[in-house]
């Protein structure tokens, strides 16, 4: 009989411990969420189209920058 009471007591104690641990973790998660929800990533300004350079597809495929001979 005493063995059963010890087992039941350990089970109840374990359940209470796990419940408190879960509440503590949820409280910490809520704290982190509240502390970081207003943070925005910095946005880089868009570069003007005139300053962007690109290589034509023909030159990129040929592997050289010289114009193709006719």
N, C-alpha and C positions, 0 to 999 in steps of 0.2 A: 504494500500500500504506500509506503513512504517513497519507494522508487518511482511510482506513478506520479506522485505529487512533485517530486524533483523534476521529472521529465516535463510535466505540464508547466511548472514554474519556469523552466529553462525555455520552453517554447514561447510562452507569453513574454518573457524578458527579451528573447530574440526578436519577436515581432515588434515590440515597442522600440527596441534599438533600431531596427530597420526602418520603421515609420519615421522616427526622429531624424535619422540620417537622410531619408528621402526629402523630408521637409527642409532640412538644412541645405541640401543641394539645390532644391527648387528656389529657395530664397536667394542663394548666391547667383543662380542663373538669372533671376529677375533683376538683381542688382546690376549685373553686367549688361543686361538688355537695356535697362533704364540709363545706364551710364554711356552707352555707345550708340543708341538709336538715332541721335541727331547728328552724328558725324557723317560728313559728306566727303567723298573722294575729290581731290582737287581736279579741276577740268583744265586741260591745256588749251590755250587759245588756238583756233584754227589758223593754219598758214594760208596766206593769200594764194590764189591759183597761179598767179604770174611767177611766183618764186619756185614753184614745184617743177622739177624737170623729170622727164621720162624718156626712156629709150624706145624707139619704134620697135614693134614686134619683129620686123624683118631683120633688123640689126641685132637684136637680142638672140634670135634664132641662129643667125650666121656666126655669132661669136666675135664679130669685129665691128668697129665703129665707122668703117669706110663705106661710102655709098656703093651700091651694086653697079657693076659695069653692064652696059647694054649690048 
